[in-house]
Amino acid sequence: MGGIDGDVSRKQSNRLVGMDWLQARMEIIGADTLQEAAELCDLNRGNLYRYFKFESRPNIDVLPKLCKGLRSSPEEVLHALKIQI
């Protein structure tokens, strides 16, 4: 039954954007703080915050770090950042 809950969480997070998406994703990957999420992505916490608050956009070379650290596809991350592909 845990698989079903994970699927529901994943589907809900796919509709979210910005910090709402990031917080849902952090719960899925077990990161309790923004600092932990930033460390998983090998990024500065402030930059991660600014990306998901739409204050700045990441360079393209940051996308693989976000995908790996947040265990998400490029499409999911770009959607969460409101970047059209």
LUMGU-18797 format. One record per residue: residue in one letter; residue number from 1; x, y, z of N, C-alpha, C in turn. Coordinates in nm, 2 decimals. Example, Ala and Ser with C-alpha at 12.3 -4.5 7.8 and 13.67 -1.06 7.14 Angstrom:
% residues 2
- res	n	n.c1	n.c2	n.c3	ca.c1	ca.c2	ca.c3	c.c1	c.c2	c.c3
- a	1	1.32	-0.57	0.78	1.23	-0.45	0.78	1.32	-0.33	0.78
- s	2	1.28	-0.22	0.71	1.37	-0.11	0.71	1.29	0.00	0.79
This chain:
% residues 85
- res	n	n.c1	n.c2	n.c3	ca.c1	ca.c2	ca.c3	c.c1	c.c2	c.c3
- m	1	0.08	-0.12	0.00	0.00	0.00	0.00	0.09	0.13	0.00
- g	2	0.21	0.12	0.05	0.30	0.23	0.05	0.33	0.28	-0.09
- g	3	0.33	0.19	-0.19	0.35	0.23	-0.33	0.24	0.32	-0.38
- i	4	0.12	0.29	-0.34	0.00	0.38	-0.38	0.02	0.52	-0.32
- d	5	0.05	0.53	-0.19	0.07	0.66	-0.13	0.18	0.74	-0.20
- g	6	0.29	0.67	-0.24	0.40	0.73	-0.31	0.35	0.79	-0.45
- d	7	0.27	0.70	-0.51	0.21	0.75	-0.64	0.12	0.87	-0.63
- v	8	0.04	0.87	-0.53	-0.05	0.98	-0.50	0.03	1.11	-0.48
- s	9	0.14	1.10	-0.39	0.22	1.21	-0.36	0.29	1.26	-0.48
- r	10	0.34	1.17	-0.57	0.40	1.21	-0.69	0.31	1.28	-0.78
- k	11	0.19	1.23	-0.80	0.09	1.29	-0.89	0.05	1.43	-0.83
- q	12	0.04	1.45	-0.70	0.00	1.58	-0.65	0.12	1.68	-0.67
- s	13	0.24	1.63	-0.65	0.36	1.72	-0.67	0.37	1.76	-0.81
- n	14	0.32	1.68	-0.91	0.33	1.72	-1.05	0.24	1.84	-1.08
- r	15	0.14	1.87	-1.01	0.05	1.98	-1.03	0.11	2.11	-0.97
- l	16	0.20	2.09	-0.87	0.25	2.21	-0.80	0.36	2.28	-0.87
- v	17	0.39	2.40	-0.83	0.50	2.47	-0.89	0.57	2.55	-0.77
- g	18	0.69	2.60	-0.80	0.76	2.68	-0.70	0.79	2.61	-0.57
- m	19	0.78	2.69	-0.46	0.81	2.64	-0.33	0.71	2.53	-0.29
- d	20	0.59	2.53	-0.34	0.49	2.43	-0.30	0.55	2.29	-0.36
- w	21	0.59	2.30	-0.48	0.65	2.17	-0.54	0.77	2.13	-0.47
- l	22	0.86	2.23	-0.44	0.99	2.19	-0.37	0.96	2.13	-0.23
- q	23	0.87	2.19	-0.16	0.83	2.13	-0.03	0.78	1.99	-0.04
- a	24	0.69	1.97	-0.14	0.63	1.84	-0.16	0.74	1.74	-0.20
- r	25	0.83	1.78	-0.28	0.94	1.70	-0.33	1.04	1.67	-0.21
- m	26	1.06	1.77	-0.13	1.15	1.74	-0.01	1.09	1.64	0.08
- e	27	0.96	1.64	0.10	0.90	1.53	0.18	0.92	1.40	0.12
- i	28	0.91	1.39	-0.01	0.92	1.26	-0.08	1.06	1.21	-0.07
- i	29	1.16	1.29	-0.08	1.30	1.25	-0.08	1.36	1.25	0.07
- g	30	1.28	1.29	0.16	1.33	1.29	0.30	1.42	1.40	0.35
- a	31	1.41	1.51	0.28	1.49	1.63	0.32	1.40	1.71	0.41
- d	32	1.45	1.73	0.53	1.37	1.81	0.63	1.39	1.96	0.62
- t	33	1.50	2.00	0.57	1.52	2.15	0.56	1.56	2.19	0.42
- l	34	1.55	2.31	0.39	1.60	2.37	0.26	1.75	2.34	0.25
- q	35	1.82	2.35	0.36	1.97	2.33	0.36	2.00	2.19	0.32
- e	36	1.92	2.09	0.37	1.94	1.95	0.33	1.92	1.93	0.18
- a	37	1.81	1.99	0.13	1.78	1.98	-0.01	1.89	2.05	-0.10
- a	38	1.93	2.16	-0.06	2.04	2.23	-0.13	2.17	2.14	-0.13
- e	39	2.20	2.08	-0.02	2.32	1.99	-0.01	2.30	1.87	-0.11
- l	40	2.18	1.81	-0.11	2.16	1.70	-0.21	2.18	1.75	-0.35
- c	41	2.15	1.87	-0.38	2.16	1.93	-0.51	2.30	1.98	-0.54
- d	42	2.38	1.99	-0.44	2.52	2.05	-0.45	2.50	2.19	-0.49
- l	43	2.41	2.26	-0.42	2.38	2.40	-0.45	2.38	2.48	-0.32
- n	44	2.39	2.61	-0.34	2.37	2.71	-0.23	2.23	2.72	-0.19
- r	45	2.20	2.71	-0.06	2.06	2.72	-0.02	1.99	2.84	-0.07
- g	46	2.05	2.96	-0.06	1.99	3.08	-0.11	1.95	3.08	-0.26
- n	47	2.04	3.02	-0.34	2.01	3.00	-0.48	1.89	2.91	-0.50
- l	48	1.89	2.80	-0.43	1.77	2.71	-0.44	1.65	2.78	-0.41
- y	49	1.65	2.85	-0.30	1.53	2.93	-0.26	1.49	3.03	-0.37
- r	50	1.58	3.10	-0.42	1.55	3.20	-0.53	1.49	3.14	-0.65
- y	51	1.54	3.02	-0.69	1.49	2.95	-0.81	1.34	2.92	-0.79
- f	52	1.31	2.86	-0.67	1.17	2.81	-0.65	1.08	2.92	-0.60
- k	53	1.13	3.04	-0.57	1.05	3.16	-0.54	1.03	3.24	-0.67
- f	54	1.09	3.20	-0.78	1.09	3.27	-0.91	1.16	3.40	-0.90
- e	55	1.25	3.42	-0.82	1.33	3.54	-0.81	1.45	3.54	-0.91
- s	56	1.49	3.42	-0.95	1.60	3.40	-1.05	1.58	3.27	-1.12
- r	57	1.64	3.26	-1.23	1.63	3.13	-1.31	1.77	3.06	-1.31
- p	58	1.77	2.93	-1.29	1.90	2.86	-1.29	1.96	2.86	-1.43
- n	59	2.09	2.86	-1.44	2.16	2.83	-1.56	2.13	2.69	-1.60
- i	60	2.14	2.66	-1.73	2.11	2.52	-1.78	2.20	2.42	-1.72
- d	61	2.32	2.46	-1.68	2.41	2.36	-1.62	2.37	2.32	-1.47
- v	62	2.28	2.39	-1.42	2.23	2.36	-1.28	2.12	2.25	-1.29
- l	63	2.05	2.23	-1.41	1.94	2.14	-1.42	1.98	2.00	-1.38
- p	64	2.09	1.94	-1.42	2.13	1.80	-1.38	2.14	1.79	-1.23
- k	65	2.20	1.90	-1.16	2.21	1.89	-1.02	2.07	1.89	-0.95
- l	66	1.98	1.97	-1.00	1.85	1.97	-0.94	1.78	1.84	-0.96
- c	67	1.79	1.78	-1.08	1.73	1.65	-1.11	1.78	1.54	-1.02
- k	68	1.91	1.54	-1.01	1.98	1.43	-0.93	1.94	1.45	-0.78
- g	69	1.96	1.57	-0.73	1.93	1.60	-0.59	1.79	1.58	-0.55
- l	70	1.70	1.62	-0.63	1.56	1.62	-0.60	1.49	1.49	-0.66
- r	71	1.57	1.41	-0.72	1.53	1.28	-0.78	1.40	1.30	-0.87
- s	72	1.42	1.39	-0.96	1.31	1.43	-1.05	1.36	1.43	-1.19
- s	73	1.27	1.42	-1.28	1.30	1.43	-1.43	1.32	1.58	-1.46
- p	74	1.39	1.60	-1.57	1.41	1.74	-1.62	1.27	1.81	-1.64
- e	75	1.18	1.73	-1.70	1.05	1.79	-1.72	0.98	1.83	-1.60
- e	76	0.99	1.75	-1.49	0.92	1.79	-1.36	0.99	1.91	-1.31
- v	77	1.12	1.92	-1.31	1.19	2.04	-1.25	1.15	2.16	-1.33
- l	78	1.16	2.15	-1.46	1.13	2.27	-1.54	0.99	2.32	-1.52
- h	79	0.89	2.22	-1.51	0.75	2.26	-1.49	0.74	2.33	-1.35
- a	80	0.81	2.28	-1.25	0.81	2.34	-1.12	0.86	2.48	-1.12
- l	81	0.96	2.50	-1.20	1.02	2.63	-1.21	0.95	2.73	-1.31
- k	82	0.84	2.68	-1.37	0.76	2.75	-1.47	0.85	2.79	-1.59
- i	83	0.93	2.69	-1.63	1.01	2.71	-1.75	0.95	2.63	-1.86
- q	84	0.91	2.69	-1.97	0.84	2.62	-2.08	0.95	2.55	-2.16
- i	85	0.92	2.42	-2.20	1.01	2.35	-2.29	0.94	2.32	-2.42
